[in-house]
Amino acid sequence: MGRVHHVRGWKLTLAQRAELLERFPPRYAEAIADHVTFKPGPEDAPMPEADHCLLVGRADDGEGVEAMVVSIAGGTRRPDGSTWHITWSLGEGRRAKESNDVIAKQGWEPVEGDIRIALTAQDWSWED
């Protein structure tokens, strides 16, 4: 039995996920593209009330981690100091949590257009 991880954040709808994956084809074999993770930060900040976000940028390390940067409640900064994002796709041996490091290390490139993504607040778990 592995470690259980609990996450709080927002999920994308399946229909919108499919539409976005068609518009922005994943660069790596494993398409994730299904949620934005909330991390409260040192002050235990509450999760913002949000029914949507705006897709504003893209980051890719060229080695197996691709992420889309989003704006929630008017900004891209999470309360923990990192950047709101959706892990988009992963190459072999890469993990979703590496998106944070890629964005912090190399930044992100803006994408064109006003791309609004519907969000549903949820808590979920998985075991590894």
One Martini backbone bead per residue (centre of mass of N, CA, C, O) as a GRO file, in nm:
protein
  128
    1MET     BB    1   0.096   0.036   0.023
    2GLY     BB    2   0.068   0.365  -0.030
    3ARG     BB    3   0.056   0.692  -0.057
    4VAL     BB    4  -0.165   0.943   0.045
    5HIS     BB    5  -0.320   1.199  -0.146
    6HIS     BB    6  -0.430   1.534  -0.084
    7VAL     BB    7  -0.655   1.751  -0.271
    8ARG     BB    8  -0.702   2.095  -0.358
    9GLY     BB    9  -0.940   2.245  -0.600
   10TRP     BB   10  -0.979   2.233  -0.959
   11LYS     BB   11  -1.193   2.126  -1.213
   12LEU     BB   12  -1.241   2.020  -1.524
   13THR     BB   13  -1.419   1.958  -1.776
   14LEU     BB   14  -1.433   1.719  -2.012
   15ALA     BB   15  -1.512   1.899  -2.252
   16GLN     BB   16  -1.297   2.120  -2.210
   17ARG     BB   17  -1.052   1.943  -2.215
   18ALA     BB   18  -1.088   1.842  -2.505
   19GLU     BB   19  -1.080   2.123  -2.638
   20LEU     BB   20  -0.795   2.205  -2.531
   21LEU     BB   21  -0.635   1.961  -2.649
   22GLU     BB   22  -0.694   2.044  -2.940
   23ARG     BB   23  -0.572   2.334  -2.928
   24PHE     BB   24  -0.339   2.197  -2.716
   25PRO     BB   25  -0.134   1.981  -2.787
   26PRO     BB   26   0.039   1.750  -2.651
   27ARG     BB   27   0.394   1.698  -2.618
   28TYR     BB   28   0.330   1.451  -2.441
   29ALA     BB   29   0.209   1.134  -2.371
   30GLU     BB   30   0.089   1.249  -2.092
   31ALA     BB   31  -0.222   1.357  -2.034
   32ILE     BB   32  -0.375   1.571  -1.811
   33ALA     BB   33  -0.561   1.837  -1.802
   34ASP     BB   34  -0.772   1.863  -1.504
   35HIS     BB   35  -0.619   2.078  -1.297
   36VAL     BB   36  -0.610   2.295  -1.005
   37THR     BB   37  -0.398   2.366  -0.750
   38PHE     BB   38  -0.416   2.417  -0.402
   39LYS     BB   39  -0.202   2.638  -0.201
   40PRO     BB   40  -0.202   2.820   0.095
   41GLY     BB   41   0.038   2.865   0.267
   42PRO     BB   42   0.158   3.014   0.562
   43GLU     BB   43  -0.144   3.152   0.628
   44ASP     BB   44  -0.377   2.969   0.545
   45ALA     BB   45  -0.525   3.032   0.297
   46PRO     BB   46  -0.797   3.063   0.131
   47MET     BB   47  -0.989   2.953  -0.109
   48PRO     BB   48  -1.084   3.072  -0.384
   49GLU     BB   49  -1.354   3.190  -0.545
   50ALA     BB   50  -1.409   2.981  -0.840
   51ASP     BB   51  -1.553   2.926  -1.185
   52HIS     BB   52  -1.280   3.041  -1.313
   53CYS     BB   53  -1.028   3.080  -1.569
   54LEU     BB   54  -0.727   3.196  -1.727
   55LEU     BB   55  -0.546   3.137  -2.005
   56VAL     BB   56  -0.197   3.278  -2.033
   57GLY     BB   57   0.013   3.019  -2.047
   58ARG     BB   58   0.339   2.857  -2.123
   59ALA     BB   59   0.529   2.560  -2.027
   60ASP     BB   60   0.858   2.417  -2.136
   61ASP     BB   61   1.150   2.209  -2.091
   62GLY     BB   62   1.201   1.981  -2.327
   63GLU     BB   63   1.185   1.707  -2.101
   64GLY     BB   64   0.853   1.645  -2.001
   65VAL     BB   65   0.727   1.943  -1.922
   66GLU     BB   66   0.387   2.066  -1.929
   67ALA     BB   67   0.230   2.396  -1.887
   68MET     BB   68  -0.049   2.592  -1.776
   69VAL     BB   69  -0.119   2.918  -1.723
   70VAL     BB   70  -0.319   3.077  -1.468
   71SER     BB   71  -0.596   3.289  -1.381
   72ILE     BB   72  -0.703   3.382  -1.048
   73ALA     BB   73  -0.858   3.645  -0.936
   74GLY     BB   74  -0.636   3.825  -1.123
   75GLY     BB   75  -0.402   3.592  -1.085
   76THR     BB   76  -0.091   3.377  -1.079
   77ARG     BB   77  -0.067   3.377  -0.763
   78ARG     BB   78  -0.016   3.184  -0.511
   79PRO     BB   79  -0.013   3.178  -0.168
   80ASP     BB   80   0.277   3.010  -0.180
   81GLY     BB   81   0.423   3.170  -0.450
   82SER     BB   82   0.332   3.036  -0.682
   83THR     BB   83   0.181   2.907  -0.982
   84TRP     BB   84  -0.082   2.894  -1.157
   85HIS     BB   85  -0.177   2.561  -1.289
   86ILE     BB   86  -0.162   2.317  -1.561
   87THR     BB   87  -0.088   2.011  -1.612
   88TRP     BB   88  -0.056   1.886  -1.935
   89SER     BB   89   0.229   1.721  -1.980
   90LEU     BB   90   0.414   1.399  -1.987
   91GLY     BB   91   0.692   1.228  -1.961
   92GLU     BB   92   0.890   0.991  -1.898
   93GLY     BB   93   0.936   1.005  -1.544
   94ARG     BB   94   0.739   1.228  -1.488
   95ARG     BB   95   0.593   1.486  -1.274
   96ALA     BB   96   0.357   1.713  -1.189
   97LYS     BB   97   0.522   1.871  -0.962
   98GLU     BB   98   0.738   1.988  -1.176
   99SER     BB   99   0.594   2.241  -1.278
  100ASN     BB  100   0.684   2.438  -1.061
  101ASP     BB  101   0.990   2.435  -1.135
  102VAL     BB  102   0.973   2.519  -1.429
  103ILE     BB  103   0.839   2.795  -1.385
  104ALA     BB  104   1.049   2.910  -1.182
  105LYS     BB  105   1.305   2.877  -1.371
  106GLN     BB  106   1.170   2.983  -1.679
  107GLY     BB  107   0.887   3.039  -1.693
  108TRP     BB  108   0.659   3.203  -1.933
  109GLU     BB  109   0.442   3.203  -2.212
  110PRO     BB  110   0.225   3.364  -2.381
  111VAL     BB  111  -0.111   3.353  -2.484
  112GLU     BB  112  -0.355   3.384  -2.707
  113GLY     BB  113  -0.627   3.513  -2.586
  114ASP     BB  114  -0.949   3.445  -2.439
  115ILE     BB  115  -0.928   3.177  -2.203
  116ARG     BB  116  -1.193   3.022  -2.069
  117ILE     BB  117  -1.225   2.825  -1.762
  118ALA     BB  118  -1.404   2.600  -1.615
  119LEU     BB  119  -1.475   2.550  -1.260
  120THR     BB  120  -1.451   2.295  -0.991
  121ALA     BB  121  -1.466   2.250  -0.674
  122GLN     BB  122  -1.228   2.017  -0.508
  123ASP     BB  123  -1.167   1.701  -0.358
  124TRP     BB  124  -0.880   1.471  -0.364
  125SER     BB  125  -0.740   1.135  -0.422
  126TRP     BB  126  -0.428   0.940  -0.403
  127GLU     BB  127  -0.220   0.655  -0.483
  128ASP     BB  128   0.148   0.543  -0.484
   0.00000   0.00000   0.00000
